[in-house]
Amino acid sequence: MSPQVIDPVLLRTDFPELKLHASGKVRDVYQLDSDHLLFVATDRISAFDYVLATGIPHKGRVLTQISLFWFDFLRDLVPNHVVTADVEQYPAAVRKYADQLRGRSMMVKRAEMFPVECVVRGYISGSAWKEYKASGRVESDFQPDSRNRTSCRSLFLLLPQRQPRGMTRTFLLKR
């Protein structure tokens, strides 16, 4: 059986030679030098801002590949921070962790972060469903054309989950 099929779930990273810059719900970020970071997507699961004790095998690889697809697809429209996801092009100190990093990491240029977290939804659930049932609208900007909360939709909702102080969700959605 292929080693990629039986890899253990990666819940935390530990690269002693690298400085851990940040650790989020799913991704760990290491400082490579003054201009570059290493993003590593783990298999951690988060729900309601809590990281659960178990993970989903290969989740980090799937998330990274989806991100890389969109960064590449949109590169002519929106510049991005990706330098490479090819582990063989990483600095020598990092390449010795190639088995852990392959498929779930990317080397990026350090950039100024725009502090917004968004969720793309193809259905309505949770507080959005409650808001829709009460007002017939979601986020006061979008009126769905179906009252079935789990129906597949041809139009996806982009809902900012966290935004910088002073910026409303309506402002962000219009930008």
Beta strands, then each sheet from edge to edge (+ up, - down):
strand 1: 19-23
strand 2: 27-31
strand 3: 36-41
strand 4: 44-47
strand 5: 50-55
strand 6: 82-84
strand 7: 105-109
strand 8: 117-121
strand 9: 157-162
sheet 1: 1+ 2- 3+ 7- 6+
sheet 2: 4+ 5-
sheet 3: 8+ 9-
end
